[in-house]
Amino acid sequence: MAKTLTPEGQRLKELIDFDKRIYFLVLVFLFLFIRYLTNTLILEAIPDYDNLEARGDFMIFHIFNALNYLWTPFALLWKFTVIAFLFWLGAFLIGYKVPYKELWEFALIAELVFVFPELIRLLVYISPQTGVTYNEIDEYRALSLLSLIGAENVAAQYHYALATMNIFEIIYGIVWVYGFHMISRRPFGECTVAVIISYYLPLAIWLTWYIMVYRG
């Protein structure tokens, strides 16, 4: 017999009871809009930008960005698929049976967390100070270990890992604890273990592997 939803799980279920297709389109639009504005700031931070743009020196950059914009919705769909599979597999390994579809839909919902670091980077550099470089804007990651330590103070092979270790990854995990609780109807303690096994452990393995194989 299925366990009854807790008040927290019921409130969350009611909160996300909307058309996920429209939500996905809005999410894609937000990512594209913010990244477009950020890429514009990155270009304008390059010395003598106007003359270089007039000469067509940024053609490759524009093509690359256009391809990136086109790939964004597919990248998000792939990410949701992988994240949902990791949670399904993690739940299976610790003896829980959870519906993959609901995990996938919640991965879509939870992705909203990662709109905020993109937005913060845009707001930080929307009026850049003189001397701000292309790399400084491109590598900025809000509220991360990399921004705390400073990219110039660590080897390049650690930049990605330290940038990934940020407050938004913690918030994302907390959101998933509630989501997994709603889907599985398990106690919060067990859901926390499920999130650690399903998300943070694979993330730690991935970051470790990235550091080990990095070639600058």
C-alpha positions in Angstrom: 0.0 0.0 0.0 1.4 3.4 -1.0 2.4 5.7 1.8 0.4 8.9 2.3 2.0 12.1 1.2 3.3 14.3 4.0 2.1 17.9 4.2 5.4 19.0 2.7 5.1 16.6 -0.1 1.5 17.5 -0.8 2.3 21.2 -0.9 5.2 20.6 -3.3 3.0 18.5 -5.5 0.4 21.2 -5.7 3.1 23.8 -6.3 4.5 22.1 -9.4 1.1 21.0 -10.8 1.3 22.9 -14.1 2.0 22.3 -17.8 5.6 21.1 -17.9 5.8 21.7 -21.7 5.2 25.4 -21.2 7.6 25.5 -18.3 10.3 23.9 -20.4 9.9 26.5 -23.1 10.1 29.3 -20.5 13.2 27.7 -19.0 14.9 27.5 -22.4 14.0 31.1 -23.2 15.5 32.3 -19.9 18.8 30.4 -20.5 19.0 31.7 -24.1 18.1 35.3 -23.2 20.6 35.5 -20.3 23.4 33.8 -22.2 22.9 36.0 -25.2 23.2 39.1 -23.1 26.2 37.7 -21.3 27.9 36.8 -24.6 27.3 40.4 -25.7 29.0 41.7 -22.6 31.9 39.3 -23.2 32.4 40.5 -26.7 32.2 44.2 -25.7 34.9 43.6 -23.0 37.4 42.8 -25.8 39.6 45.8 -26.6 38.8 47.5 -29.9 35.6 45.5 -30.2 33.9 47.8 -32.6 36.7 47.8 -35.2 37.2 44.0 -34.9 33.5 43.4 -35.3 33.4 45.7 -38.4 36.2 43.6 -39.9 34.3 40.4 -39.3 36.9 39.0 -36.9 34.2 37.6 -34.6 32.5 35.5 -37.3 33.7 32.2 -35.7 32.6 33.4 -32.3 29.1 34.2 -33.6 28.8 30.9 -35.4 29.9 29.0 -32.2 27.4 31.0 -30.1 24.6 30.3 -32.6 25.3 26.6 -32.5 25.3 26.8 -28.7 21.9 28.5 -28.6 20.5 25.8 -31.0 21.9 23.0 -28.8 20.6 24.5 -25.5 17.2 22.8 -25.5 18.7 19.4 -26.5 21.4 19.8 -23.9 18.8 20.4 -21.2 16.7 17.4 -22.3 19.8 15.2 -22.2 20.7 16.6 -18.7 17.2 15.8 -17.4 17.4 12.3 -18.8 20.8 11.6 -17.2 19.9 13.1 -13.8 16.6 11.2 -13.7 18.4 8.0 -14.6 21.0 8.6 -11.8 18.2 9.0 -9.3 16.3 6.0 -10.6 19.5 3.9 -10.4 20.5 5.3 -7.0 17.0 4.5 -5.6 17.1 1.0 -7.1 20.5 0.3 -5.5 19.2 1.2 -2.0 16.0 -0.7 -2.5 13.5 1.9 -3.6 11.2 1.7 -6.6 10.4 5.1 -8.0 8.8 6.0 -11.3 11.3 7.3 -13.9 8.8 9.7 -15.5 8.2 11.6 -12.2 12.0 11.8 -11.6 12.5 13.2 -15.2 9.7 15.8 -14.6 11.2 16.9 -11.3 14.7 17.2 -12.9 13.0 19.7 -15.3 11.5 21.6 -12.4 14.8 21.6 -10.3 16.8 23.0 -13.2 15.4 26.5 -12.4 18.0 26.7 -9.7 20.8 27.0 -12.2 19.2 30.0 -13.9 20.2 32.2 -10.9 24.0 31.8 -11.3 23.7 32.8 -15.0 21.6 35.8 -14.0 24.0 36.8 -11.2 26.9 36.8 -13.7 25.0 38.9 -16.1 24.1 41.4 -13.3 27.7 41.6 -12.0 29.1 42.5 -15.4 26.1 44.4 -16.9 28.2 47.6 -16.3 31.7 46.2 -16.4 34.6 48.3 -14.9 37.4 49.4 -17.2 40.0 46.6 -17.5 37.6 43.7 -17.2 38.8 41.0 -19.5 37.0 38.4 -21.7 38.3 35.5 -19.6 37.2 37.2 -16.3 33.6 37.4 -17.5 33.6 34.0 -19.2 35.1 32.1 -16.1 33.1 33.9 -13.4 31.0 31.5 -11.3 28.8 33.1 -8.7 29.2 32.0 -5.0 31.6 29.2 -5.9 34.9 28.1 -4.4 36.6 29.4 -7.5 35.3 32.9 -7.1 36.2 32.8 -3.4 39.8 31.6 -3.9 40.3 33.5 -7.2 41.0 31.8 -10.6 44.5 33.3 -10.7 45.4 31.6 -7.5 44.8 28.0 -8.6 46.0 25.8 -11.5 43.8 25.7 -14.5 43.0 22.0 -14.1 41.1 22.8 -10.9 39.0 25.7 -12.3 36.1 23.6 -13.5 35.8 21.6 -10.3 36.1 24.6 -8.0 33.5 26.5 -10.1 31.1 23.5 -9.8 31.5 23.6 -6.0 29.0 26.4 -5.4 26.0 27.3 -3.2 23.6 26.5 -6.1 24.7 22.9 -6.1 23.8 22.7 -2.4 20.4 24.4 -3.1 19.9 21.9 -6.0 20.5 19.0 -3.7 18.1 20.4 -1.1 15.4 20.8 -3.8 16.0 17.2 -4.8 15.6 16.0 -1.2 12.1 17.5 -1.2 11.4 16.2 -4.7 12.5 12.7 -3.9 10.5 12.8 -0.7 7.4 13.7 -2.8 8.0 11.0 -5.4 9.1 8.2 -3.2 7.2 9.1 0.0 10.2 8.2 2.0 11.4 10.0 5.2 13.6 13.0 4.7 16.6 11.2 6.2 16.4 8.4 3.6 15.8 10.9 0.8 19.0 12.8 1.8 20.9 9.6 1.6 19.4 8.9 -1.8 20.4 12.4 -3.1 24.0 11.9 -1.9 24.3 8.5 -3.6 22.4 9.5 -6.7 23.8 13.0 -7.4 26.7 14.1 -5.2 28.6 10.8 -5.5 28.5 10.7 -9.3 29.3 14.4 -9.3 32.4 13.9 -7.1 33.5 11.0 -9.4 33.1 13.1 -12.5 35.0 16.1 -11.1 37.8 13.8 -9.8 38.1 12.2 -13.3 38.1 15.6 -15.0 41.0 16.8 -12.8 43.0 13.7 -13.4 42.6 13.7 -17.2 42.8 17.5 -17.7 45.4 18.7 -20.3 45.8 22.4 -20.5 
